[in-house]
């Protein structure tokens, strides 16, 4: 579910970027989406390591 939510957030940022909503002074949405996506990345790395060690 968190990966799907991440994809929705990235898609929303993409659509806003295509409309020109972001510039050098206003890019909070991009930073927030990137932080969420990297958190999802970290969770998957930790889960993979835990499952690998548990086996």
N, C-alpha and C positions, 0 to 999 in steps of 0.2 A: 504494500500500500504506500509506503514512504517513497518508493521509486516512482510510482505513478504520480504521486503528488509532486515530486521533484520535476518530472517531465512536464506537468501542467504549469508549474511555476516558470520553468525555462521557456516554454512555449509562450507564456504571457509576456515575459521579458522580450522575447524575439519580436512579438507583434508590436509591442510598445516601441522597440528600437526601430522597426520598419517605418513607424509613423513619425519618428524623430522626437520621441518624448525624452530622450536622454541626451545630455551634453556634458561638457567638462565640469560644470558646476552642479548638475543634477543627475546623479547616477546611483542613488540609494537603492533602487529596485534591483539593479544589476548586482550590487554588492550583497544584498540580502539573499538573492537567488544563488549566488556563488557560494556564500557561507552555508546555506542549507544543503546544496548539492555536495559540497565537500564533507559535511557532516554525514550525509548518507554514504559517501565513499568510505569514510572512516568506520562507520558501523559495519559495512560489508567486509572490510578488511579484518576487523576484530572478530566478527562472527565466523568468517572463513577460518581464521586461525584457531578459534576455540573449537570448532567442529573438527578440524584436522587433528588437533591435539587430543580431543576426546576419543577419536577413533583409535 
